[in-house]
Amino acid sequence: MANERITWTSRIGFVLASAGAAVGLGAIWKFPYMAGTNGGSVFLFPYILLTFTVGLALLIAEIALGRLGKGGIVTTYRRLAGKAFLPAGYLGVVTGFLVLSFYSAIGGWTLSYFCEALVGQGLIADQSQLGAHFAEFTANPVTALGFQWLFLVLNGLIVAFDVTKGIERVSKILMPLLFILMLVVIVRGLMLPGAWAGVEFLFKFDPDTFTLSGLLQAMGFTFFSLCVGCGCMMTYGSYLNEKTNLVRSCVWIAFLAVIASLMGGLMIMPSVFAFGLDPTAGPGLTFITMPAVFAQLPGGQIFAVIFYLCLAVAAITSSVSMIEIIVAFLVDEKSYTRPKAAVLSTIALAVVGALPCLSFGVLSDVKFFGTKTFFDIFDFFTSNLSLPIGGLVILFLAGFRCWSRVEADLAGGAPAPGWLPALRFTMRYLAPLLVLAVLITGLM
């Protein structure tokens, strides 16, 4: 059965689908506010360095394991490492499920803001009014759940088809569209008086603003931006044929992820500085600060439509990789048909996802450990605990337990390349140390 597994029709399809998984809301929603609250360039440069070293090693490890195991994370762990590693595989499936449960709430926000931009609503110059508008929307159970469920249905429809007709075909359309739309917003923002200050904020290195906390957050964002640790890249790797150059493909994925993050920063920071707004506004930068920009921008409605379409596209290209973890598990382990697995996954996500979605409204008073809502708990467990643990398991399997098979796969039948010892060292020692640092600091 392993040899009958469907494969991507082209390397570019695999790269674009994987880059879509990596890019996601991280590039446009999370990167700008994390850069804004961590000194801009002193966050950016470590992020780039870490992406092309330890991040790339972890990406190669996860995809290589998937190609060797020819299955989702549970199937791959069983085939490569035995039953002892099945709990780690199940943890990956649970992680993907929980991430998408709260991620879909944010995806719903992007669809709502896109619809509002289409009809000319939500463009208000007063950020206090925008904050109240955002709070009112997220607290309304009908609109919040409605848009979340619409977002999940779109994901379910894409993965209901086989990988080539669903995820690959959609990625080939949406990823180029995403980069084109981002360029339009960037060019318009750079034309504003005072916009260059935002560019300098991102790229002019100021060592005085460097902090250890910023470095650790850059490490965490590196793993987040490459979508490694939960098994979605492993699942995508299971559809990769043996002839495709895995390392070259991973370099392209990492490159596109970095470029998308840079473009995300350039979409937002020049406009924020041009209008004298606060670059350290945090998570509200995208949904509260940017509408104020568009309200003051000539032709702002057009650019608001493009901007929130970018957000929605980025959210979907990433979220389909997470629902694919669940669908692949049901298909590989439970022998469900893909459409049935997609329907069941979508329904389960809609039910469980209601908890983090409603934590901004009717469930806002339900708190854990005194301060954390359902949304916070889902985010904390996955980002600070299960994703780093998943990364450590992947690095152990690829760097130690299955290294000979990984090495042979990467060499592709030729003599081992000279860079393989450096990759092995990174997988065995350097990357685990940094992942442990992210894990420990995340729990403190």
C-alpha positions as CSV (number, residue, x, y, z in Angstrom):
1,M,0.0,0.0,0.0
2,A,2.9,2.4,0.7
3,N,3.9,2.4,-3.0
4,E,0.4,3.3,-4.1
5,R,0.4,6.5,-2.2
6,I,-0.5,9.5,-4.4
7,T,2.4,12.0,-5.0
8,W,2.6,15.6,-5.9
9,T,2.5,16.1,-9.7
10,S,5.5,18.5,-9.7
11,R,8.2,19.9,-7.4
12,I,6.8,23.4,-7.8
13,G,3.4,22.1,-6.5
14,F,5.0,20.6,-3.5
15,V,7.1,23.8,-2.8
16,L,4.1,26.1,-3.2
17,A,1.9,23.9,-1.0
18,S,4.6,23.6,1.7
19,A,5.4,27.3,1.5
20,G,1.7,28.0,1.9
21,A,1.7,26.0,5.0
22,A,4.7,27.9,6.3
23,V,3.6,31.4,5.3
24,G,0.1,31.5,6.7
25,L,-1.0,34.3,9.0
26,G,2.4,34.2,10.6
27,A,3.9,36.3,7.8
28,I,1.2,39.0,7.6
29,W,-0.4,38.9,11.1
30,K,2.3,37.7,13.5
31,F,5.6,38.8,12.1
32,P,4.9,42.5,11.9
33,Y,3.7,42.8,15.5
34,M,6.4,40.6,16.8
35,A,9.0,42.6,14.9
36,G,7.3,45.8,16.2
37,T,7.4,44.7,19.8
38,N,11.0,43.4,19.6
39,G,13.0,46.2,18.0
40,G,12.4,45.5,14.3
41,S,15.8,44.6,12.8
42,V,17.2,43.0,15.9
43,F,14.3,40.5,15.7
44,L,14.5,40.2,11.9
45,F,18.1,39.3,11.5
46,P,18.3,36.5,14.1
47,Y,15.0,35.2,12.6
48,I,16.6,35.0,9.1
49,L,19.8,33.4,10.5
50,L,17.9,30.8,12.5
51,T,15.6,30.0,9.7
52,F,18.4,29.0,7.3
53,T,20.2,27.0,10.0
54,V,18.3,25.2,12.7
55,G,14.9,25.9,11.1
56,L,16.0,24.4,7.8
57,A,17.5,21.4,9.5
58,L,14.2,20.7,11.3
59,L,12.3,21.2,8.1
60,I,14.5,18.8,6.2
61,A,14.2,16.3,9.1
62,E,10.4,16.4,9.1
63,I,9.9,16.1,5.4
64,A,12.6,13.4,5.0
65,L,10.8,11.3,7.7
66,G,7.5,11.7,5.9
67,R,8.9,10.6,2.6
68,L,10.5,7.6,4.2
69,G,7.4,6.6,6.1
70,K,4.9,7.2,3.3
71,G,2.2,8.3,5.7
72,G,0.9,10.8,8.2
73,I,2.7,11.3,11.4
74,V,1.2,8.3,13.3
75,T,1.8,6.0,10.3
76,T,5.3,7.3,9.7
77,Y,6.3,6.9,13.4
78,R,5.0,3.3,13.4
79,R,6.8,2.3,10.3
80,L,10.1,4.0,11.1
81,A,10.3,3.7,14.9
82,G,7.8,1.2,16.1
83,K,4.9,1.4,18.5
84,A,6.9,3.1,21.3
85,F,6.7,6.3,19.3
86,L,2.9,6.2,18.6
87,P,2.1,8.5,21.5
88,A,4.3,11.2,19.9
89,G,2.4,10.6,16.6
90,Y,-1.0,11.0,18.3
91,L,0.3,14.2,20.0
92,G,1.1,15.6,16.6
93,V,-2.5,14.9,15.4
94,V,-3.9,16.5,18.6
95,T,-1.6,19.5,18.1
96,G,-2.7,20.1,14.6
97,F,-6.3,19.7,15.7
98,L,-6.0,22.2,18.5
99,V,-3.9,24.7,16.5
100,L,-6.6,24.8,13.8
101,S,-9.3,25.0,16.4
102,F,-8.1,28.5,17.5
103,Y,-6.4,29.4,14.2
104,S,-9.8,29.0,12.4
105,A,-11.2,31.7,14.7
106,I,-8.6,34.2,13.4
107,G,-9.2,32.9,9.9
108,G,-12.9,33.8,10.4
109,W,-11.8,37.3,11.4
110,T,-9.9,37.7,8.1
111,L,-13.0,36.7,6.1
112,S,-15.2,39.1,8.1
113,Y,-12.8,42.0,7.6
114,F,-12.5,41.2,3.9
115,C,-16.3,41.3,3.6
116,E,-16.5,44.6,5.5
117,A,-13.8,46.1,3.2
118,L,-15.8,45.0,0.2
119,V,-18.8,47.0,1.3
120,G,-16.8,49.9,2.6
121,Q,-17.3,49.3,6.3
122,G,-14.7,49.3,9.1
123,L,-12.5,52.1,7.7
124,I,-12.4,54.3,10.8
125,A,-9.5,56.6,11.6
126,D,-10.1,56.5,15.4
127,Q,-8.3,53.5,16.7
128,S,-10.3,53.5,19.9
129,Q,-13.5,53.0,17.8
130,L,-11.7,50.3,15.8
131,G,-10.8,48.6,19.0
132,A,-14.4,48.7,20.2
133,H,-15.6,47.5,16.7
134,F,-13.1,44.5,16.9
135,A,-14.2,43.6,20.4
136,E,-17.9,43.8,19.5
137,F,-17.4,41.5,16.5
138,T,-15.3,38.9,18.3
139,A,-17.8,38.9,21.2
140,N,-20.8,38.3,19.0
141,P,-21.4,34.6,18.9
142,V,-23.4,34.6,15.7
143,T,-20.9,36.5,13.5
144,A,-17.8,35.1,15.2
145,L,-18.9,31.4,14.9
146,G,-20.5,32.0,11.5
147,F,-17.2,33.2,9.9
148,Q,-15.2,30.6,11.7
149,W,-17.4,27.8,10.3
150,L,-17.3,29.4,6.8
151,F,-13.5,29.3,7.1
152,L,-13.5,25.7,8.2
153,V,-15.9,24.6,5.4
154,L,-13.6,26.2,2.8
155,N,-10.7,24.1,4.3
156,G,-12.8,21.0,4.3
157,L,-13.8,21.4,0.6
158,I,-10.2,21.8,-0.4
159,V,-8.9,18.6,1.4
160,A,-12.0,16.6,0.4
161,F,-10.3,16.2,-3.0
162,D,-7.1,14.2,-3.4
163,V,-3.9,16.1,-2.7
164,T,-3.2,16.9,-6.4
165,K,-6.7,18.1,-7.2
166,G,-7.2,19.9,-3.9
167,I,-4.2,21.2,-2.0
168,E,-1.7,21.3,-4.9
169,R,-4.1,22.9,-7.4
170,V,-5.3,25.5,-4.9
171,S,-1.7,26.3,-3.8
172,K,-0.6,26.9,-7.4
173,I,-3.3,29.6,-7.7
174,L,-3.4,31.1,-4.3
175,M,0.4,31.4,-3.6
176,P,1.3,33.5,-6.7
177,L,-1.9,35.5,-6.1
178,L,-0.8,36.2,-2.5
179,F,2.6,37.5,-3.5
180,I,1.1,39.7,-6.2
181,L,-1.4,41.2,-3.9
182,M,1.2,41.8,-1.2
183,L,3.4,43.6,-3.7
184,V,0.5,45.9,-4.6
185,V,0.0,46.9,-1.0
186,I,3.8,47.3,-0.4
187,V,4.3,49.6,-3.4
188,R,1.3,51.8,-2.3
189,G,2.6,52.0,1.2
190,L,6.1,53.0,0.2
191,M,4.8,55.9,-1.8
192,L,3.5,57.6,1.4
193,P,5.4,60.5,2.9
194,G,7.4,59.3,5.9
195,A,7.1,55.6,4.9
196,W,10.8,55.1,4.8
197,A,11.0,55.3,8.6
198,G,9.1,52.0,8.7
199,V,11.7,50.5,6.3
200,E,14.5,51.7,8.5
201,F,12.7,50.3,11.5
202,L,12.8,46.8,9.9
203,F,16.2,46.8,8.3
204,K,18.5,49.4,10.1
205,F,20.3,47.3,12.7
206,D,20.4,49.0,16.2
207,P,22.4,46.8,18.6
208,D,21.2,48.9,21.6
209,T,17.7,47.5,21.2
210,F,18.9,43.9,21.3
211,T,17.4,41.7,24.1
212,L,17.7,38.1,25.0
213,S,13.9,37.9,25.1
214,G,13.8,39.1,21.5
215,L,16.3,36.5,20.5
216,L,14.2,33.7,22.1
217,Q,11.1,35.0,20.5
218,A,12.9,35.0,17.1
219,M,13.7,31.3,17.7
220,G,10.1,30.5,18.5
221,F,8.8,32.4,15.5
222,T,11.3,30.5,13.3
223,F,9.7,27.2,14.2
224,F,6.2,28.7,14.0
225,S,6.8,30.3,10.6
226,L,8.1,27.0,9.0
227,C,5.1,25.1,10.4
228,V,7.4,22.4,11.9
229,G,6.8,20.1,14.9
230,C,3.2,19.0,14.5
231,G,3.5,16.7,11.4
232,C,2.0,18.8,8.6
233,M,5.3,19.0,6.8
234,M,5.8,15.3,7.5
235,T,2.4,14.6,5.9
236,Y,3.3,16.7,2.9
237,G,6.6,14.9,2.6
238,S,4.8,11.6,2.5
239,Y,3.4,12.6,-0.9
240,L,6.8,13.5,-2.2
241,N,8.4,11.1,-4.8
242,E,11.9,9.8,-4.5
243,K,13.2,11.7,-7.5
244,T,12.5,15.2,-6.1
245,N,15.5,16.9,-4.6
246,L,14.3,17.3,-1.0
247,V,17.0,19.6,0.3
248,R,16.7,22.1,-2.6
249,S,12.9,22.1,-2.1
250,C,13.3,22.8,1.6
251,V,15.7,25.7,0.9
252,W,13.0,27.1,-1.4
253,I,10.3,26.7,1.2
254,A,12.5,28.4,3.9
255,F,13.3,31.2,1.4
256,L,9.6,31.8,0.5
257,A,8.7,31.8,4.2
258,V,11.3,34.5,4.9
259,I,10.4,36.6,1.9
260,A,6.7,36.4,2.8
261,S,7.5,37.6,6.4
262,L,9.6,40.5,5.0
263,M,6.8,41.4,2.7
264,G,4.4,41.2,5.5
265,G,6.5,43.7,7.5
266,L,6.7,45.9,4.4
267,M,3.0,45.8,4.0
268,I,2.4,47.2,7.4
269,M,5.3,49.1,8.9
270,P,5.8,51.9,6.3
271,S,2.1,52.8,6.4
272,V,2.1,52.7,10.2
273,F,5.1,55.1,10.4
274,A,3.7,57.3,7.6
275,F,0.6,58.0,9.6
276,G,2.4,58.2,13.0
277,L,0.7,55.1,14.5
278,D,2.2,52.8,17.0
279,P,4.3,49.9,15.6
280,T,4.3,48.2,19.0
281,A,0.5,47.8,19.0
282,G,0.9,44.0,19.3
283,P,-1.6,41.5,17.9
284,G,-4.1,44.3,17.2
285,L,-1.7,45.8,14.6
286,T,-3.5,44.0,11.8
287,F,-7.1,44.3,12.8
288,I,-7.1,47.7,14.7
289,T,-4.1,49.8,13.4
290,M,-4.3,48.9,9.7
291,P,-8.0,49.9,9.2
292,A,-7.0,53.3,10.6
293,V,-4.4,53.5,7.9
294,F,-6.8,52.6,5.1
295,A,-9.3,55.2,6.4
296,Q,-6.8,57.9,5.8
297,L,-5.3,56.6,2.6
298,P,-6.6,57.8,-0.8
299,G,-8.5,54.9,-2.3
300,G,-8.2,53.2,1.0
301,Q,-11.1,50.8,0.5
302,I,-9.5,49.2,-2.5
303,F,-6.3,48.6,-0.6
304,A,-8.2,47.4,2.4
305,V,-9.9,44.8,0.2
306,I,-6.5,43.7,-1.2
307,F,-4.9,43.6,2.3
308,Y,-7.6,41.5,3.9
309,L,-7.8,39.2,0.9
310,C,-4.1,38.6,1.4
311,L,-4.8,37.7,5.0
312,A,-7.6,35.3,4.1
313,V,-5.5,33.6,1.4
314,A,-2.5,33.2,3.7
315,A,-4.7,31.8,6.4
316,I,-6.3,29.2,4.1
317,T,-3.0,28.0,2.5
318,S,-1.7,27.4,6.0
319,S,-4.8,25.9,7.6
320,V,-5.3,23.3,4.9
321,S,-2.0,21.8,5.9
322,M,-3.2,21.4,9.5
323,I,-6.6,19.8,8.6
324,E,-4.6,17.5,6.3
325,I,-2.8,16.1,9.3
326,I,-6.2,15.0,10.7
327,V,-7.5,13.8,7.3
328,A,-4.3,11.8,6.6
329,F,-4.6,10.1,10.0
330,L,-8.2,9.1,9.3
331,V,-7.4,7.9,5.8
332,D,-4.1,6.0,6.7
333,E,-5.1,4.6,10.1
334,K,-8.9,4.2,10.0
335,S,-9.2,3.6,6.2
336,Y,-11.8,6.3,5.8
337,T,-12.4,7.8,2.3
338,R,-11.0,11.2,1.9
339,P,-14.4,13.0,1.6
340,K,-15.7,11.3,4.8
341,A,-12.5,12.2,6.7
342,A,-12.8,15.8,5.5
343,V,-16.4,16.0,6.6
344,L,-15.8,14.5,10.0
345,S,-12.7,16.6,10.6
346,T,-14.6,19.8,9.7
347,I,-17.5,19.0,12.0
348,A,-15.2,18.1,14.9
349,L,-13.2,21.3,14.4
350,A,-16.3,23.4,14.3
351,V,-17.5,21.9,17.6
352,V,-14.2,22.1,19.5
353,G,-13.2,25.4,17.8
354,A,-16.3,27.1,19.2
355,L,-14.6,27.1,22.6
356,P,-11.6,29.4,21.7
357,C,-13.9,31.4,19.3
358,L,-16.4,32.2,22.0
359,S,-13.7,32.9,24.6
360,F,-13.9,36.6,23.4
361,G,-17.6,36.7,24.2
362,V,-19.9,34.4,26.1
363,L,-17.0,32.2,27.4
364,S,-14.7,35.2,28.3
365,D,-15.3,34.7,32.0
366,V,-14.2,31.0,31.8
367,K,-10.6,31.2,32.9
368,F,-7.9,28.6,33.7
369,F,-5.0,29.3,36.0
370,G,-6.7,32.6,36.9
371,T,-6.1,34.4,33.6
372,K,-6.2,32.1,30.5
373,T,-9.3,31.7,28.4
374,F,-9.9,28.7,26.1
375,F,-8.2,30.5,23.3
376,D,-5.1,31.2,25.5
377,I,-5.0,27.6,26.7
378,F,-5.1,26.1,23.2
379,D,-2.4,28.6,22.1
380,F,-0.2,28.0,25.1
381,F,-0.4,24.2,25.0
382,T,0.4,24.0,21.3
383,S,2.9,26.9,20.9
384,N,4.8,26.4,24.2
385,L,4.5,22.7,24.8
386,S,3.4,20.2,22.2
387,L,5.1,21.9,19.1
388,P,8.6,22.1,20.8
389,I,8.2,18.5,22.1
390,G,7.2,17.4,18.6
391,G,10.2,19.1,17.2
392,L,12.5,17.3,19.6
393,V,11.0,13.9,18.7
394,I,11.5,14.6,15.0
395,L,15.1,15.7,15.5
396,F,15.8,12.6,17.5
397,L,14.4,10.2,14.9
398,A,16.0,11.9,12.0
399,G,19.4,12.7,13.7
400,F,19.8,9.4,15.6
401,R,17.3,6.6,15.2
402,C,16.8,6.9,11.4
403,W,19.9,8.8,10.4
404,S,21.3,6.1,8.1
405,R,18.0,6.0,6.1
406,V,17.7,9.8,6.1
407,E,21.3,10.1,4.9
408,A,20.7,7.6,2.1
409,D,17.5,9.4,1.1
410,L,19.1,12.8,1.0
411,A,22.1,11.5,-1.0
412,G,19.7,10.0,-3.6
413,G,22.0,7.0,-4.4
414,A,25.1,9.2,-5.0
415,P,28.1,9.6,-2.7
416,A,27.2,11.4,0.5
417,P,27.5,15.2,0.0
418,G,30.0,17.0,2.1
419,W,27.4,19.1,4.0
420,L,25.7,16.0,5.5
421,P,27.9,15.9,8.6
422,A,27.1,19.5,9.3
423,L,23.4,18.7,8.9
424,R,23.7,15.7,11.2
425,F,25.4,17.8,13.9
426,T,22.7,20.4,13.6
427,M,19.9,17.8,13.9
428,R,21.6,16.0,16.8
429,Y,22.9,18.9,18.9
430,L,22.4,22.5,17.8
431,A,18.7,22.4,16.9
432,P,17.6,20.4,19.9
433,L,19.4,22.8,22.2
434,L,17.6,25.8,20.7
435,V,14.2,24.0,20.7
436,L,14.8,23.1,24.4
437,A,15.5,26.8,25.0
438,V,12.2,27.7,23.4
439,L,10.4,25.0,25.4
440,I,11.9,26.0,28.7
441,T,11.4,29.8,28.3
442,G,7.8,29.2,27.0
443,L,7.0,27.4,30.2
444,M,8.5,30.0,32.5
